[in-house]
């Protein structure tokens, strides 16, 4: 990877718009490849990349030389990816704790509380797209395999998996 032109670097340090855009364009492809290689999700990688760029812009005046900026950018990217995985782990633990507590307290749940939970679930299901709702229905209520769902809806097996993952995430967010 080449380094930035010295004049662009100096203009970037001063906060000139054209230089900020040049730095963004210069680092977009290599940093995105680096982030995607670890995160494996293009949307999340895009968010992480923007966070990296914002940190660089905020700290631009402290950058000493244009040679050191490459290492600095990739170090920030690595740290942002680490933070991303820590957040995912924390969210997962929080969700697991929530469901463990729900299971432990489910024996003491009244009929009205159970009815409220089902009403909330129905409301959350209504927020899903038609396709995702259909995939959830076929998977959980009709117990079809991914391949059976894919054949029935004439979509790929991976699309079925993606719909289920995204639907579950949406439902969890709305039900927590």
BAPAVO-951121 format. One record per atom (N, C-alpha, C): x, y, z; residue in one letter. Coordinates in steps of 0.2 Angstrom, whole numbers, plus 2048, in hexadecimal, padded with zeros to 3 digits. Each point is the difference from the previous one (the first is absolute). Layout:
// BAPAVO-951121
SITE    xx    yy    zz   residu
SITE     X     Y     Z        A
...
***
This chain:
// BAPAVO-951121
SITE    xx    yy    zz   residu
SITE   804   7FA   800        X
SITE   7FC   806   800        X
SITE   804   806   800        X
SITE   7FF   805   7FC        X
SITE   804   806   7FF        X
SITE   7FE   804   806        X
SITE   804   806   801        X
SITE   7FE   804   805        X
SITE   7FD   807   7FD        X
SITE   7FD   803   804        X
SITE   7FC   806   7FE        X
SITE   805   806   7FD        X
SITE   7FE   804   7FC        X
SITE   804   805   7FD        X
SITE   801   805   806        X
SITE   806   803   801        X
SITE   802   804   806        X
SITE   7FB   806   800        X
SITE   7FF   803   7FA        X
SITE   7FC   806   800        X
SITE   7F9   7FE   802        X
SITE   7FD   7FA   7FE        X
SITE   7F9   7FE   803        X
SITE   800   7FF   807        X
SITE   806   7FD   803        X
SITE   800   7FF   807        X
SITE   800   806   804        X
SITE   804   805   7FE        X
SITE   800   807   803        X
SITE   7F9   803   800        X
SITE   7FD   800   7FA        X
SITE   7F9   803   7FF        X
SITE   7FB   7FC   805        X
SITE   801   7F9   800        X
SITE   7FC   7FC   805        X
SITE   801   803   807        X
SITE   806   801   802        X
SITE   801   802   807        X
SITE   7FD   806   801        X
SITE   800   805   7FB        X
SITE   7FC   806   801        X
SITE   7F9   800   800        X
SITE   7FD   7FA   7FE        X
SITE   7F9   7FF   7FF        X
SITE   7FD   802   7FA        X
SITE   804   801   7FB        X
SITE   7FD   802   7F9        X
SITE   7FB   7FA   7FD        X
SITE   7FA   802   7FE        X
SITE   7FB   7FB   7FE        X
SITE   803   7FC   7FA        X
SITE   803   803   7FB        X
SITE   803   7FB   7FB        X
SITE   805   7FB   802        X
SITE   804   802   805        X
SITE   805   7FB   803        X
SITE   7FC   7FB   804        X
SITE   7FB   802   804        X
SITE   7FD   7FB   804        X
SITE   7FC   7FB   7FB        X
SITE   7FD   802   7FA        X
SITE   7FD   7FC   7FB        X
SITE   806   7FB   7FD        X
SITE   806   803   7FF        X
SITE   805   7FC   7FD        X
SITE   802   7FB   805        X
SITE   801   801   806        X
SITE   802   7FB   805        X
SITE   7FB   7FB   800        X
SITE   7F9   802   801        X
SITE   7FB   7FB   800        X
SITE   800   7FB   7FA        X
SITE   801   803   7FA        X
SITE   800   7FC   7FA        X
SITE   807   7FB   800        X
SITE   805   803   802        X
SITE   807   7FC   800        X
SITE   7FF   7FA   805        X
SITE   7FD   801   805        X
SITE   800   7FB   805        X
SITE   7FA   7FB   800        X
SITE   7FB   802   7FC        X
SITE   7F9   7FC   800        X
SITE   801   7F9   7FE        X
SITE   803   7FF   7FA        X
SITE   801   7F9   7FE        X
SITE   804   7FB   805        X
SITE   806   802   801        X
SITE   805   7FC   804        X
SITE   7FD   7FF   807        X
SITE   7FD   805   803        X
SITE   7FE   7FF   807        X
SITE   7FA   7FC   800        X
SITE   7FB   801   7FB        X
SITE   7FA   7FC   800        X
SITE   802   7F9   7FF        X
SITE   805   7FE   7FC        X
SITE   802   7F9   7FF        X
SITE   802   7FD   807        X
SITE   804   804   803        X
SITE   803   7FE   807        X
SITE   7FA   7FF   805        X
SITE   7FC   804   800        X
SITE   7FA   800   805        X
SITE   7FB   7FA   7FE        X
SITE   7FF   7FF   7F9        X
SITE   7FB   7FB   7FE        X
SITE   803   7F9   801        X
SITE   807   800   7FF        X
SITE   803   7F9   801        X
SITE   7FF   7FE   808        X
SITE   7FF   804   804        X
SITE   7FF   7FE   807        X
SITE   7F9   800   802        X
SITE   7FC   805   7FE        X
SITE   7F9   800   802        X
SITE   7FB   7FC   7FC        X
SITE   802   7FF   7FA        X
SITE   7FC   7FC   7FB        X
SITE   7F9   803   7FF        X
SITE   7FF   806   801        X
SITE   7F9   803   7FF        X
SITE   801   807   7FD        X
SITE   7FE   801   7FA        X
SITE   802   807   7FC        X
SITE   7FC   806   803        X
SITE   7FA   7FF   803        X
SITE   7FD   806   803        X
SITE   804   802   807        X
SITE   801   7FB   804        X
SITE   804   801   806        X
SITE   807   803   7FE        X
SITE   803   7FD   7FB        X
SITE   807   803   7FE        X
SITE   7FF   807   7FE        X
SITE   7FB   802   7FC        X
SITE   7FF   807   7FE        X
SITE   800   804   806        X
SITE   7FC   7FE   805        X
SITE   7FF   804   806        X
SITE   807   801   804        X
SITE   803   7FB   800        X
SITE   807   800   804        X
SITE   805   804   7FC        X
SITE   800   800   7F9        X
SITE   804   804   7FC        X
SITE   7FF   807   802        X
SITE   7F9   802   800        X
SITE   7FE   807   801        X
SITE   803   802   807        X
SITE   7FF   7FC   805        X
SITE   803   802   806        X
SITE   807   801   800        X
SITE   804   7FC   7FC        X
SITE   807   801   800        X
SITE   802   806   7FC        X
SITE   7FC   802   7FB        X
SITE   801   806   7FD        X
SITE   7FF   806   804        X
SITE   7FB   800   804        X
SITE   7FE   805   805        X
SITE   805   801   805        X
SITE   803   7FB   803        X
SITE   805   800   805        X
SITE   807   803   7FC        X
SITE   801   7FE   7FA        X
SITE   806   803   7FD        X
SITE   7FF   808   7FF        X
SITE   7FA   802   7FE        X
SITE   7FF   807   7FF        X
SITE   800   804   806        X
SITE   7FD   7FD   805        X
SITE   801   803   807        X
SITE   807   801   803        X
SITE   804   7FC   7FE        X
SITE   807   800   802        X
SITE   805   802   7FB        X
SITE   7FE   803   7FB        X
SITE   804   801   7FA        X
SITE   806   805   802        X
SITE   7FE   805   804        X
SITE   806   805   802        X
SITE   805   7FD   804        X
SITE   7FF   7FA   803        X
SITE   806   7FD   804        X
SITE   804   7FB   7FC        X
SITE   7FE   7FF   7F9        X
SITE   804   7FC   7FC        X
SITE   806   803   7FE        X
SITE   806   7FD   801        X
SITE   806   803   7FF        X
SITE   803   7FF   7F9        X
SITE   800   7FA   7FD        X
SITE   803   800   7F9        X
SITE   7FB   7FB   7FC        X
SITE   800   801   7F9        X
SITE   7FC   7FD   7FC        X
SITE   802   7F8   800        X
SITE   806   7FF   801        X
SITE   802   7F9   800        X
SITE   7FD   7FC   806        X
SITE   7FF   803   806        X
SITE   7FD   7FC   805        X
SITE   7F8   7FF   800        X
SITE   7FD   804   7FC        X
SITE   7F9   800   7FF        X
SITE   7FD   7F9   7FF        X
SITE   804   7FC   7FB        X
SITE   7FD   7F9   7FE        X
SITE   7FF   7FC   806        X
SITE   806   800   804        X
SITE   800   7FB   806        X
SITE   7FA   803   805        X
SITE   800   806   801        X
SITE   7FB   803   804        X
SITE   7F9   7FE   7FE        X
SITE   7FE   801   7FA        X
SITE   7F9   7FE   7FD        X
SITE   7FF   7F9   801        X
SITE   804   7FC   7FF        X
SITE   7FF   7F8   801        X
SITE   800   7FE   807        X
SITE   803   804   804        X
SITE   800   7FF   808        X
SITE   7F9   802   802        X
SITE   7FE   805   7FE        X
SITE   7F9   803   802        X
SITE   7FB   7FB   7FD        X
SITE   800   7FD   7FA        X
SITE   7FC   7FC   7FD        X
SITE   800   7F9   804        X
SITE   806   7FE   802        X
SITE   800   7FA   804        X
SITE   7FD   801   807        X
SITE   801   805   803        X
SITE   7FD   802   807        X
SITE   7F8   800   7FF        X
SITE   7FE   803   7FB        X
SITE   7F9   801   7FF        X
SITE   7FC   7F9   7FF        X
SITE   804   7FC   7FC        X
SITE   7FD   7F9   7FF        X
SITE   800   7FC   807        X
SITE   805   801   804        X
SITE   800   7FD   807        X
SITE   7FA   802   804        X
SITE   7FF   807   800        X
SITE   7FB   803   803        X
SITE   7F9   7FD   7FE        X
SITE   7FF   7FF   7F9        X
SITE   7FA   7FD   7FD        X
SITE   7FF   7F9   803        X
SITE   805   7FC   800        X
SITE   7FF   7F9   803        X
SITE   7FF   800   807        X
SITE   803   805   804        X
SITE   7FE   800   807        X
SITE   7F9   802   801        X
SITE   7FD   805   7FC        X
SITE   7F9   802   800        X
SITE   7FC   7FA   7FE        X
SITE   802   7FD   7FB        X
SITE   7FB   7FA   7FE        X
SITE   800   7FB   806        X
SITE   806   7FE   803        X
SITE   800   7FC   806        X
SITE   7FC   802   805        X
SITE   801   806   802        X
SITE   7FC   803   806        X
SITE   7F8   800   7FE        X
SITE   7FE   802   7FA        X
SITE   7F9   7FF   7FE        X
SITE   7FE   7F9   800        X
SITE   804   7FB   7FE        X
SITE   7FE   7F9   800        X
SITE   7FF   7FE   807        X
SITE   804   802   805        X
SITE   800   7FE   807        X
SITE   7FA   803   803        X
SITE   7FE   806   7FE        X
SITE   7FA   804   803        X
SITE   7FA   7FC   7FE        X
SITE   800   7FE   7FA        X
SITE   7FA   7FD   7FD        X
SITE   7FF   7F9   803        X
SITE   806   7FC   801        X
SITE   800   7FA   803        X
SITE   7FD   800   808        X
SITE   803   805   803        X
SITE   7FE   801   807        X
SITE   7F8   802   800        X
SITE   7FE   804   7FC        X
SITE   7F9   802   7FF        X
SITE   7FB   7F9   800        X
SITE   802   7FC   7FB        X
SITE   7FC   7FA   7FE        X
SITE   801   7FB   806        X
SITE   806   800   803        X
SITE   801   7FB   806        X
SITE   7FB   802   806        X
SITE   800   807   801        X
SITE   7FB   802   805        X
SITE   7F9   7FF   7FE        X
SITE   7FE   801   7FA        X
SITE   7FA   7FF   7FD        X
SITE   7FE   7F9   801        X
SITE   804   7FB   7FF        X
SITE   7FF   7F9   801        X
SITE   7FF   7FE   807        X
SITE   804   803   805        X
SITE   800   7FF   807        X
SITE   7F9   803   803        X
SITE   7FE   805   7FD        X
SITE   7FA   803   803        X
SITE   7F9   7FE   7FC        X
SITE   801   7FC   7FB        X
SITE   7FA   7FF   7FC        X
SITE   7FB   7FB   804        X
SITE   803   7FC   805        X
SITE   7FB   7FC   803        X
SITE   7FC   804   805        X
SITE   802   806   801        X
SITE   7FB   805   805        X
SITE   7FD   805   7FC        X
SITE   800   7FF   7F9        X
SITE   7FC   805   7FC        X
SITE   7F9   7FF   800        X
SITE   7FC   805   800        X
SITE   7F9   7FF   800        X
SITE   7FE   800   7F8        X
SITE   7F9   7FE   7FF        X
SITE   7FE   7FF   7FA        X
SITE   800   807   7FC        X
SITE   7FE   805   804        X
SITE   800   807   7FD        X
SITE   807   802   7FE        X
SITE   805   7FE   803        X
SITE   807   802   7FE        X
SITE   802   7FC   7FA        X
SITE   7FE   7F9   800        X
SITE   801   7FC   7FA        X
SITE   7FD   803   7FA        X
SITE   7FA   803   801        X
SITE   7FC   803   7FA        X
SITE   803   806   7FE        X
SITE   803   804   805        X
SITE   803   806   7FE        X
SITE   807   7FE   7FC        X
SITE   803   7FB   801        X
SITE   806   7FE   7FD        X
SITE   7FE   7FE   7F9        X
SITE   7FB   7FC   7FF        X
SITE   7FE   7FE   7F9        X
SITE   7FD   806   7FC        X
SITE   7FD   805   803        X
SITE   7FE   806   7FD        X
SITE   806   804   7FD        X
SITE   805   800   805        X
SITE   806   804   7FE        X
SITE   803   7FC   7FA        X
SITE   801   7FA   800        X
SITE   803   7FC   7FB        X
SITE   7FC   801   7F9        X
SITE   7F9   7FF   801        X
SITE   7FC   801   7FA        X
SITE   802   807   7FD        X
SITE   800   805   804        X
SITE   801   807   7FE        X
SITE   807   801   7FC        X
SITE   805   7FD   804        X
SITE   807   800   7FD        X
SITE   800   7FC   7F9        X
SITE   7FC   7FB   7FF        X
SITE   800   7FC   7FA        X
SITE   7FD   804   7FB        X
SITE   7FB   804   801        X
SITE   7FD   805   7FB        X
SITE   805   805   7FD        X
SITE   805   801   804        X
SITE   805   805   7FE        X
SITE   805   7FD   7FB        X
SITE   800   7FA   7FF        X
SITE   804   7FC   7FB        X
SITE   7FE   801   7F9        X
SITE   804   7FF   7FB        X
SITE   7FE   800   7F9        X
SITE   7FC   7FA   7FF        X
SITE   7FD   800   7FB        X
SITE   7FB   7FA   7FE        X
SITE   805   7FA   7FF        X
SITE   805   801   7FD        X
SITE   805   7FA   7FF        X
SITE   803   7FD   806        X
SITE   802   805   804        X
SITE   803   7FD   807        X
SITE   7FB   7FD   804        X
SITE   7FA   803   800        X
SITE   7FA   7FD   804        X
SITE   7FF   7F9   7FE        X
SITE   800   7FF   7F9        X
SITE   7FE   7FA   7FD        X
SITE   806   7FB   802        X
SITE   806   802   800        X
SITE   806   7FB   802        X
SITE   7FF   7FE   807        X
SITE   7FF   805   804        X
SITE   7FF   7FE   807        X
SITE   7FA   7FB   801        X
SITE   7FB   802   7FD        X
SITE   7FA   7FB   801        X
SITE   802   7F9   7FD        X
SITE   803   7FF   7FB        X
SITE   802   7FA   7FD        X
SITE   805   7FC   804        X
SITE   804   804   803        X
SITE   806   7FD   804        X
SITE   7FD   7FE   807        X
SITE   7FD   805   804        X
SITE   7FE   7FE   806        X
SITE   7F9   7FD   801        X
SITE   7FB   802   7FC        X
SITE   7FA   7FD   801        X
SITE   7FE   7FA   7FC        X
SITE   804   7FF   7FB        X
SITE   7FF   7FA   7FB        X
SITE   806   7FC   801        X
SITE   805   802   803        X
SITE   806   7FC   801        X
SITE   804   7FE   7FA        X
SITE   800   804   7FB        X
SITE   803   7FE   7F9        X
SITE   807   801   801        X
SITE   804   7FD   7FC        X
SITE   808   801   800        X
SITE   801   806   7FC        X
SITE   806   802   800        X
SITE   802   806   7FC        X
SITE   7FF   7FE   7F8        X
SITE   802   7FA   7FE        X
SITE   7FF   7FE   7F9        X
SITE   7F9   800   7FE        X
SITE   7FC   7FD   805        X
SITE   7F9   800   7FE        X
SITE   7FC   807   7FF        X
SITE   802   804   805        X
SITE   7FE   807   7FF        X
SITE   802   803   7FA        X
SITE   807   7FF   7FE        X
SITE   803   803   7FA        X
SITE   7FC   7FE   7FA        X
SITE   7FF   7F9   800        X
SITE   7FC   7FD   7FA        X
SITE   7F9   803   800        X
SITE   7FD   800   805        X
SITE   7F9   803   800        X
SITE   7FF   807   7FE        X
SITE   805   804   802        X
SITE   7FF   807   7FF        X
SITE   805   802   7FA        X
SITE   803   7FB   7FD        X
SITE   804   801   7FA        X
SITE   806   806   801        X
SITE   803   7FF   805        X
SITE   806   804   802        X
SITE   805   7FB   802        X
SITE   806   803   801        X
SITE   806   7FC   802        X
SITE   800   7FE   807        X
SITE   803   7FB   802        X
SITE   801   7FE   807        X
SITE   803   805   804        X
SITE   805   804   7FD        X
SITE   804   805   804        X
SITE   7FB   806   801        X
SITE   7FC   801   7FB        X
SITE   7FB   806   801        X
SITE   7FB   7FE   806        X
SITE   7FE   7FA   801        X
SITE   7FC   7FD   805        X
SITE   804   802   807        X
SITE   806   7FE   800        X
SITE   804   801   806        X
SITE   800   807   802        X
SITE   802   804   7FB        X
SITE   800   808   801        X
SITE   7FA   802   802        X
SITE   7FA   7FE   7FE        X
SITE   7FA   803   802        X
SITE   7FE   7FE   807        X
SITE   802   7FA   802        X
SITE   7FF   7FD   807        X
SITE   804   804   805        X
SITE   807   801   7FE        X
SITE   804   804   804        X
SITE   7FE   807   801        X
SITE   7FE   803   7FB        X
SITE   7FE   807   801        X
SITE   7F9   801   803        X
SITE   7FC   7FB   7FF        X
SITE   7F9   800   803        X
SITE   801   7FF   807        X
SITE   804   7FC   802        X
SITE   801   7FE   808        X
SITE   803   806   803        X
SITE   805   804   7FD        X
SITE   803   806   803        X
SITE   7FB   805   801        X
SITE   7FB   801   7FA        X
SITE   7FB   805   801        X
SITE   7FB   7FF   806        X
SITE   7FE   7F9   800        X
SITE   7FC   7FE   805        X
SITE   803   801   807        X
SITE   806   7FE   801        X
SITE   803   801   806        X
SITE   800   808   802        X
SITE   802   804   7FC        X
SITE   800   807   801        X
SITE   7FA   803   802        X
SITE   7FA   7FD   7FD        X
SITE   7FA   803   802        X
SITE   7FD   7FD   806        X
SITE   802   7FA   802        X
SITE   7FD   7FD   806        X
SITE   804   801   806        X
SITE   806   803   7FF        X
SITE   804   801   806        X
SITE   7FF   807   803        X
***
